[in-house]
Amino acid sequence: MVSSGTFARERVVWAARHGVRLVDRALLERWAAGEDLAVLLDLGLDHAQSDAS
């Protein structure tokens, strides 16, 4: 789930229980700055590269 703001604690708890990944403003900013989304979401993908194009 993506938000341009933040998530309330209840939403974070719900997401954790249901395996839903949350992307908030801070994470969006890091992704836009060039960080690899797979790394930011801690997907554990060995082949993920921060400089992928």
N, CA, C and O atoms as a Maestro MAE file, in Angstrom:
{
 s_m_m2io_version
 :::
 2.0.0
}

f_m_ct {
 s_m_title
 :::
 protein
 m_atom[212] {
  # First column is atom index #
  i_m_mmod_type
  r_m_x_coord
  r_m_y_coord
  r_m_z_coord
  i_m_residue_number
  s_m_chain_name
  s_m_pdb_residue_name
  s_m_pdb_atom_name
  i_m_atomic_number
  :::
  1 25 0.851 -1.151 0.000 1 A "MET " " N  " 7
  2 3 0.000 0.000 0.000 1 A "MET " " CA " 6
  3 2 0.907 1.227 0.000 1 A "MET " " C  " 6
  4 15 1.929 1.254 0.685 1 A "MET " " O  " 8
  5 25 0.531 2.220 -0.757 2 A "VAL " " N  " 7
  6 3 1.341 3.428 -0.893 2 A "VAL " " CA " 6
  7 2 0.560 4.632 -0.363 2 A "VAL " " C  " 6
  8 15 -0.642 4.767 -0.590 2 A "VAL " " O  " 8
  9 25 1.278 5.501 0.348 3 A "SER " " N  " 7
  10 3 0.685 6.738 0.852 3 A "SER " " CA " 6
  11 2 1.688 7.865 0.686 3 A "SER " " C  " 6
  12 15 2.888 7.673 0.883 3 A "SER " " O  " 8
  13 25 1.200 9.026 0.326 4 A "SER " " N  " 7
  14 3 2.091 10.185 0.230 4 A "SER " " CA " 6
  15 2 2.299 10.812 1.611 4 A "SER " " C  " 6
  16 15 2.999 11.815 1.748 4 A "SER " " O  " 8
  17 25 1.696 10.221 2.606 5 A "GLY " " N  " 7
  18 3 1.847 10.690 3.986 5 A "GLY " " CA " 6
  19 2 2.457 9.601 4.844 5 A "GLY " " C  " 6
  20 15 3.452 8.977 4.477 5 A "GLY " " O  " 8
  21 25 1.841 9.386 5.990 6 A "THR " " N  " 7
  22 3 2.299 8.344 6.905 6 A "THR " " CA " 6
  23 2 1.139 7.405 7.204 6 A "THR " " C  " 6
  24 15 0.003 7.659 6.805 6 A "THR " " O  " 8
  25 25 1.435 6.321 7.909 7 A "PHE " " N  " 7
  26 3 0.410 5.357 8.274 7 A "PHE " " CA " 6
  27 2 0.206 5.371 9.783 7 A "PHE " " C  " 6
  28 15 1.165 5.447 10.550 7 A "PHE " " O  " 8
  29 25 -1.048 5.298 10.194 8 A "ALA " " N  " 7
  30 3 -1.363 5.211 11.617 8 A "ALA " " CA " 6
  31 2 -0.869 3.874 12.167 8 A "ALA " " C  " 6
  32 15 -0.776 2.886 11.438 8 A "ALA " " O  " 8
  33 25 -0.559 3.860 13.439 9 A "ARG " " N  " 7
  34 3 -0.038 2.636 14.081 9 A "ARG " " CA " 6
  35 2 -0.952 1.438 13.832 9 A "ARG " " C  " 6
  36 15 -0.468 0.334 13.581 9 A "ARG " " O  " 8
  37 25 -2.253 1.643 13.898 10 A "GLU " " N  " 7
  38 3 -3.191 0.541 13.681 10 A "GLU " " CA " 6
  39 2 -3.028 -0.061 12.289 10 A "GLU " " C  " 6
  40 15 -3.124 -1.275 12.109 10 A "GLU " " O  " 8
  41 25 -2.781 0.802 11.313 11 A "ARG " " N  " 7
  42 3 -2.578 0.333 9.931 11 A "ARG " " CA " 6
  43 2 -1.270 -0.445 9.802 11 A "ARG " " C  " 6
  44 15 -1.199 -1.442 9.083 11 A "ARG " " O  " 8
  45 25 -0.245 0.017 10.500 12 A "VAL " " N  " 7
  46 3 1.050 -0.672 10.467 12 A "VAL " " CA " 6
  47 2 0.912 -2.063 11.073 12 A "VAL " " C  " 6
  48 15 1.431 -3.038 10.531 12 A "VAL " " O  " 8
  49 25 0.218 -2.148 12.184 13 A "VAL " " N  " 7
  50 3 -0.001 -3.443 12.837 13 A "VAL " " CA " 6
  51 2 -0.805 -4.367 11.922 13 A "VAL " " C  " 6
  52 15 -0.456 -5.536 11.758 13 A "VAL " " O  " 8
  53 25 -1.878 -3.844 11.326 14 A "TRP " " N  " 7
  54 3 -2.698 -4.643 10.421 14 A "TRP " " CA " 6
  55 2 -1.864 -5.150 9.239 14 A "TRP " " C  " 6
  56 15 -1.947 -6.320 8.867 14 A "TRP " " O  " 8
  57 25 -1.074 -4.268 8.663 15 A "ALA " " N  " 7
  58 3 -0.251 -4.640 7.500 15 A "ALA " " CA " 6
  59 2 0.731 -5.739 7.868 15 A "ALA " " C  " 6
  60 15 0.921 -6.683 7.102 15 A "ALA " " O  " 8
  61 25 1.352 -5.628 9.024 16 A "ALA " " N  " 7
  62 3 2.311 -6.639 9.460 16 A "ALA " " CA " 6
  63 2 1.625 -7.996 9.625 16 A "ALA " " C  " 6
  64 15 2.192 -9.024 9.256 16 A "ALA " " O  " 8
  65 25 0.446 -8.005 10.160 17 A "ARG " " N  " 7
  66 3 -0.298 -9.259 10.361 17 A "ARG " " CA " 6
  67 2 -0.709 -9.908 9.049 17 A "ARG " " C  " 6
  68 15 -0.811 -11.131 8.961 17 A "ARG " " O  " 8
  69 25 -0.943 -9.090 8.034 18 A "HIS " " N  " 7
  70 3 -1.454 -9.602 6.770 18 A "HIS " " CA " 6
  71 2 -0.420 -9.644 5.644 18 A "HIS " " C  " 6
  72 15 -0.765 -9.916 4.494 18 A "HIS " " O  " 8
  73 25 0.822 -9.382 5.965 19 A "GLY " " N  " 7
  74 3 1.870 -9.452 4.949 19 A "GLY " " CA " 6
  75 2 1.793 -8.359 3.903 19 A "GLY " " C  " 6
  76 15 2.233 -8.547 2.768 19 A "GLY " " O  " 8
  77 25 1.239 -7.222 4.276 20 A "VAL " " N  " 7
  78 3 1.117 -6.094 3.350 20 A "VAL " " CA " 6
  79 2 2.294 -5.147 3.578 20 A "VAL " " C  " 6
  80 15 2.586 -4.775 4.715 20 A "VAL " " O  " 8
  81 25 2.948 -4.770 2.527 21 A "ARG " " N  " 7
  82 3 4.070 -3.833 2.623 21 A "ARG " " CA " 6
  83 2 3.540 -2.410 2.502 21 A "ARG " " C  " 6
  84 15 2.708 -2.111 1.646 21 A "ARG " " O  " 8
  85 25 4.034 -1.548 3.371 22 A "LEU " " N  " 7
  86 3 3.614 -0.156 3.369 22 A "LEU " " CA " 6
  87 2 4.741 0.724 2.846 22 A "LEU " " C  " 6
  88 15 5.894 0.583 3.253 22 A "LEU " " O  " 8
  89 25 4.398 1.621 1.951 23 A "VAL " " N  " 7
  90 3 5.358 2.574 1.400 23 A "VAL " " CA " 6
  91 2 4.828 3.962 1.733 23 A "VAL " " C  " 6
  92 15 3.814 4.401 1.191 23 A "VAL " " O  " 8
  93 25 5.529 4.647 2.633 24 A "ASP " " N  " 7
  94 3 5.103 5.979 3.044 24 A "ASP " " CA " 6
  95 2 5.937 7.046 2.341 24 A "ASP " " C  " 6
  96 15 6.785 6.736 1.504 24 A "ASP " " O  " 8
  97 25 5.688 8.297 2.691 25 A "ARG " " N  " 7
  98 3 6.375 9.411 2.044 25 A "ARG " " CA " 6
  99 2 7.901 9.284 2.128 25 A "ARG " " C  " 6
  100 15 8.597 9.505 1.136 25 A "ARG " " O  " 8
  101 25 8.414 8.933 3.294 26 A "ALA " " N  " 7
  102 3 9.866 8.824 3.472 26 A "ALA " " CA " 6
  103 2 10.453 7.762 2.548 26 A "ALA " " C  " 6
  104 15 11.506 7.971 1.945 26 A "ALA " " O  " 8
  105 25 9.771 6.622 2.438 27 A "LEU " " N  " 7
  106 3 10.245 5.558 1.558 27 A "LEU " " CA " 6
  107 2 10.131 5.977 0.092 27 A "LEU " " C  " 6
  108 15 11.014 5.672 -0.710 27 A "LEU " " O  " 8
  109 25 9.059 6.669 -0.259 28 A "LEU " " N  " 7
  110 3 8.916 7.169 -1.624 28 A "LEU " " CA " 6
  111 2 10.049 8.126 -1.981 28 A "LEU " " C  " 6
  112 15 10.582 8.084 -3.090 28 A "LEU " " O  " 8
  113 25 10.410 8.986 -1.038 29 A "GLU " " N  " 7
  114 3 11.499 9.931 -1.276 29 A "GLU " " CA " 6
  115 2 12.820 9.213 -1.503 29 A "GLU " " C  " 6
  116 15 13.586 9.587 -2.391 29 A "GLU " " O  " 8
  117 25 13.088 8.192 -0.713 30 A "ARG " " N  " 7
  118 3 14.329 7.422 -0.880 30 A "ARG " " CA " 6
  119 2 14.344 6.696 -2.217 30 A "ARG " " C  " 6
  120 15 15.371 6.647 -2.894 30 A "ARG " " O  " 8
  121 25 13.184 6.124 -2.598 31 A "TRP " " N  " 7
  122 3 13.075 5.438 -3.881 31 A "TRP " " CA " 6
  123 2 13.290 6.428 -5.018 31 A "TRP " " C  " 6
  124 15 14.010 6.127 -5.971 31 A "TRP " " O  " 8
  125 25 12.678 7.598 -4.932 32 A "ALA " " N  " 7
  126 3 12.830 8.629 -5.964 32 A "ALA " " CA " 6
  127 2 14.262 9.122 -6.060 32 A "ALA " " C  " 6
  128 15 14.704 9.553 -7.126 32 A "ALA " " O  " 8
  129 25 14.990 9.062 -4.949 33 A "ALA " " N  " 7
  130 3 16.391 9.501 -4.937 33 A "ALA " " CA " 6
  131 2 17.323 8.453 -5.536 33 A "ALA " " C  " 6
  132 15 18.520 8.698 -5.686 33 A "ALA " " O  " 8
  133 25 16.775 7.280 -5.881 34 A "GLY " " N  " 7
  134 3 17.580 6.289 -6.579 34 A "GLY " " CA " 6
  135 2 17.841 4.998 -5.834 34 A "GLY " " C  " 6
  136 15 18.481 4.096 -6.374 34 A "GLY " " O  " 8
  137 25 17.362 4.887 -4.604 35 A "GLU " " N  " 7
  138 3 17.571 3.634 -3.883 35 A "GLU " " CA " 6
  139 2 16.694 2.541 -4.487 35 A "GLU " " C  " 6
  140 15 15.597 2.809 -4.978 35 A "GLU " " O  " 8
  141 25 17.185 1.329 -4.445 36 A "ASP " " N  " 7
  142 3 16.482 0.186 -5.023 36 A "ASP " " CA " 6
  143 2 15.260 -0.167 -4.172 36 A "ASP " " C  " 6
  144 15 15.383 -0.357 -2.961 36 A "ASP " " O  " 8
  145 25 14.100 -0.256 -4.789 37 A "LEU " " N  " 7
  146 3 12.874 -0.543 -4.048 37 A "LEU " " CA " 6
  147 2 12.926 -1.911 -3.375 37 A "LEU " " C  " 6
  148 15 12.441 -2.063 -2.254 37 A "LEU " " O  " 8
  149 25 13.500 -2.894 -4.033 38 A "ALA " " N  " 7
  150 3 13.602 -4.231 -3.437 38 A "ALA " " CA " 6
  151 2 14.423 -4.191 -2.151 38 A "ALA " " C  " 6
  152 15 14.115 -4.901 -1.194 38 A "ALA " " O  " 8
  153 25 15.457 -3.370 -2.128 39 A "VAL " " N  " 7
  154 3 16.275 -3.222 -0.929 39 A "VAL " " CA " 6
  155 2 15.491 -2.463 0.137 39 A "VAL " " C  " 6
  156 15 15.494 -2.855 1.304 39 A "VAL " " O  " 8
  157 25 14.824 -1.387 -0.250 40 A "LEU " " N  " 7
  158 3 14.045 -0.602 0.697 40 A "LEU " " CA " 6
  159 2 12.945 -1.431 1.356 40 A "LEU " " C  " 6
  160 15 12.646 -1.246 2.536 40 A "LEU " " O  " 8
  161 25 12.346 -2.339 0.599 41 A "LEU " " N  " 7
  162 3 11.282 -3.177 1.129 41 A "LEU " " CA " 6
  163 2 11.821 -4.450 1.770 41 A "LEU " " C  " 6
  164 15 11.053 -5.278 2.258 41 A "LEU " " O  " 8
  165 25 13.139 -4.603 1.767 42 A "ASP " " N  " 7
  166 3 13.796 -5.769 2.350 42 A "ASP " " CA " 6
  167 2 13.202 -7.059 1.797 42 A "ASP " " C  " 6
  168 15 12.809 -7.954 2.546 42 A "ASP " " O  " 8
  169 25 13.148 -7.135 0.467 43 A "LEU " " N  " 7
  170 3 12.568 -8.293 -0.195 43 A "LEU " " CA " 6
  171 2 13.504 -9.491 -0.217 43 A "LEU " " C  " 6
  172 15 13.086 -10.604 -0.533 43 A "LEU " " O  " 8
  173 25 14.765 -9.265 0.118 44 A "GLY " " N  " 7
  174 3 15.711 -10.370 0.162 44 A "GLY " " CA " 6
  175 2 16.050 -10.930 -1.199 44 A "GLY " " C  " 6
  176 15 16.364 -12.114 -1.323 44 A "GLY " " O  " 8
  177 25 15.993 -10.104 -2.212 45 A "LEU " " N  " 7
  178 3 16.332 -10.541 -3.562 45 A "LEU " " CA " 6
  179 2 17.830 -10.405 -3.758 45 A "LEU " " C  " 6
  180 15 18.357 -9.293 -3.783 45 A "LEU " " O  " 8
  181 25 18.520 -11.528 -3.897 46 A "ASP " " N  " 7
  182 3 19.976 -11.506 -4.050 46 A "ASP " " CA " 6
  183 2 20.414 -10.773 -5.304 46 A "ASP " " C  " 6
  184 15 21.510 -10.213 -5.342 46 A "ASP " " O  " 8
  185 25 19.569 -10.770 -6.335 47 A "HIS " " N  " 7
  186 3 19.954 -10.168 -7.599 47 A "HIS " " CA " 6
  187 2 19.592 -8.692 -7.693 47 A "HIS " " C  " 6
  188 15 19.867 -8.057 -8.711 47 A "HIS " " O  " 8
  189 25 18.983 -8.135 -6.654 48 A "ALA " " N  " 7
  190 3 18.627 -6.706 -6.679 48 A "ALA " " CA " 6
  191 2 19.890 -5.862 -6.650 48 A "ALA " " C  " 6
  192 15 20.804 -6.118 -5.866 48 A "ALA " " O  " 8
  193 25 19.931 -4.862 -7.503 49 A "GLN " " N  " 7
  194 3 21.077 -3.966 -7.575 49 A "GLN " " CA " 6
  195 2 20.612 -2.534 -7.396 49 A "GLN " " C  " 6
  196 15 19.575 -2.140 -7.931 49 A "GLN " " O  " 8
  197 25 21.384 -1.749 -6.638 50 A "SER " " N  " 7
  198 3 20.994 -0.375 -6.405 50 A "SER " " CA " 6
  199 2 21.153 0.495 -7.656 50 A "SER " " C  " 6
  200 15 20.561 1.571 -7.733 50 A "SER " " O  " 8
  201 25 21.938 0.048 -8.628 51 A "ASP " " N  " 7
  202 3 22.141 0.841 -9.837 51 A "ASP " " CA " 6
  203 2 21.463 0.225 -11.052 51 A "ASP " " C  " 6
  204 15 21.860 0.507 -12.183 51 A "ASP " " O  " 8
  205 25 20.461 -0.602 -10.848 52 A "ALA " " N  " 7
  206 3 19.763 -1.223 -11.966 52 A "ALA " " CA " 6
  207 2 19.072 -0.153 -12.817 52 A "ALA " " C  " 6
  208 15 18.558 0.842 -12.307 52 A "ALA " " O  " 8
  209 25 19.079 -0.397 -14.146 53 A "SER " " N  " 7
  210 3 18.409 0.561 -15.020 53 A "SER " " CA " 6
  211 2 17.376 -0.111 -15.859 53 A "SER " " C  " 6
  212 15 16.709 0.545 -16.659 53 A "SER " " O  " 8
  :::
 }
 m_bond[211] {
  # First column is bond index #
  i_m_from
  i_m_to
  i_m_order
  :::
  1 1 2 1
  2 2 3 1
  3 3 4 2
  4 3 5 1
  5 5 6 1
  6 6 7 1
  7 7 8 2
  8 7 9 1
  9 9 10 1
  10 10 11 1
  11 11 12 2
  12 11 13 1
  13 13 14 1
  14 14 15 1
  15 15 16 2
  16 15 17 1
  17 17 18 1
  18 18 19 1
  19 19 20 2
  20 19 21 1
  21 21 22 1
  22 22 23 1
  23 23 24 2
  24 23 25 1
  25 25 26 1
  26 26 27 1
  27 27 28 2
  28 27 29 1
  29 29 30 1
  30 30 31 1
  31 31 32 2
  32 31 33 1
  33 33 34 1
  34 34 35 1
  35 35 36 2
  36 35 37 1
  37 37 38 1
  38 38 39 1
  39 39 40 2
  40 39 41 1
  41 41 42 1
  42 42 43 1
  43 43 44 2
  44 43 45 1
  45 45 46 1
  46 46 47 1
  47 47 48 2
  48 47 49 1
  49 49 50 1
  50 50 51 1
  51 51 52 2
  52 51 53 1
  53 53 54 1
  54 54 55 1
  55 55 56 2
  56 55 57 1
  57 57 58 1
  58 58 59 1
  59 59 60 2
  60 59 61 1
  61 61 62 1
  62 62 63 1
  63 63 64 2
  64 63 65 1
  65 65 66 1
  66 66 67 1
  67 67 68 2
  68 67 69 1
  69 69 70 1
  70 70 71 1
  71 71 72 2
  72 71 73 1
  73 73 74 1
  74 74 75 1
  75 75 76 2
  76 75 77 1
  77 77 78 1
  78 78 79 1
  79 79 80 2
  80 79 81 1
  81 81 82 1
  82 82 83 1
  83 83 84 2
  84 83 85 1
  85 85 86 1
  86 86 87 1
  87 87 88 2
  88 87 89 1
  89 89 90 1
  90 90 91 1
  91 91 92 2
  92 91 93 1
  93 93 94 1
  94 94 95 1
  95 95 96 2
  96 95 97 1
  97 97 98 1
  98 98 99 1
  99 99 100 2
  100 99 101 1
  101 101 102 1
  102 102 103 1
  103 103 104 2
  104 103 105 1
  105 105 106 1
  106 106 107 1
  107 107 108 2
  108 107 109 1
  109 109 110 1
  110 110 111 1
  111 111 112 2
  112 111 113 1
  113 113 114 1
  114 114 115 1
  115 115 116 2
  116 115 117 1
  117 117 118 1
  118 118 119 1
  119 119 120 2
  120 119 121 1
  121 121 122 1
  122 122 123 1
  123 123 124 2
  124 123 125 1
  125 125 126 1
  126 126 127 1
  127 127 128 2
  128 127 129 1
  129 129 130 1
  130 130 131 1
  131 131 132 2
  132 131 133 1
  133 133 134 1
  134 134 135 1
  135 135 136 2
  136 135 137 1
  137 137 138 1
  138 138 139 1
  139 139 140 2
  140 139 141 1
  141 141 142 1
  142 142 143 1
  143 143 144 2
  144 143 145 1
  145 145 146 1
  146 146 147 1
  147 147 148 2
  148 147 149 1
  149 149 150 1
  150 150 151 1
  151 151 152 2
  152 151 153 1
  153 153 154 1
  154 154 155 1
  155 155 156 2
  156 155 157 1
  157 157 158 1
  158 158 159 1
  159 159 160 2
  160 159 161 1
  161 161 162 1
  162 162 163 1
  163 163 164 2
  164 163 165 1
  165 165 166 1
  166 166 167 1
  167 167 168 2
  168 167 169 1
  169 169 170 1
  170 170 171 1
  171 171 172 2
  172 171 173 1
  173 173 174 1
  174 174 175 1
  175 175 176 2
  176 175 177 1
  177 177 178 1
  178 178 179 1
  179 179 180 2
  180 179 181 1
  181 181 182 1
  182 182 183 1
  183 183 184 2
  184 183 185 1
  185 185 186 1
  186 186 187 1
  187 187 188 2
  188 187 189 1
  189 189 190 1
  190 190 191 1
  191 191 192 2
  192 191 193 1
  193 193 194 1
  194 194 195 1
  195 195 196 2
  196 195 197 1
  197 197 198 1
  198 198 199 1
  199 199 200 2
  200 199 201 1
  201 201 202 1
  202 202 203 1
  203 203 204 2
  204 203 205 1
  205 205 206 1
  206 206 207 1
  207 207 208 2
  208 207 209 1
  209 209 210 1
  210 210 211 1
  211 211 212 2
  :::
 }
}
